[in-house]
C-alpha cells in the first residue's frame, strides 16, 4: 500500500481492434436479445431467445422459396396509375415508390421450387402496406392466366 505515491498499474499491450460490420448483428424487437445475424437467418428469422418471428421482405421470401438463380419476374414494368383522379393518390404513389424502392405491392414471376416449375405471386408489404391497386389485380390475373396456359 502506498501512502504518499500513487500506485502504478502494470501496463498491458493494447488489444488489437477487430472491424465488425454494422449489419453483423440482429436485435429482437420483442425481447431485445442481440445475436449474430447468421444465427437469426439459420432459424428463418426466429429469435432464439423468445421465439418471435421477424418479418421477411418479399425478396427474401422469394429467395427462400425458389431454387438458386431460378426466379424470373414477370410484368415488372407495370406501374400503378390514378385513373379515377383520387386526391393526393399520385403523390402517395411517388412517395411509396421512393420509400420501398419497388414499383408495386406484388412481385409475380416464375421459378423453380425443388426443381419443379412454379408461378409465384408474393405480396410486398413495404409498398403501401401491400394494398391492392389495379396493377396488383392485373398482375395476379396475368399470372393465373399464364399458369393455366402452362398447366
Helices and strands as residue ranges (DSSP letters): G 22-24, E 25-27, E 34-36, H 37-42, H 58-65, E 72-74, H 89-100, E 106-113, E 116-123, G 128-130, H 134-150
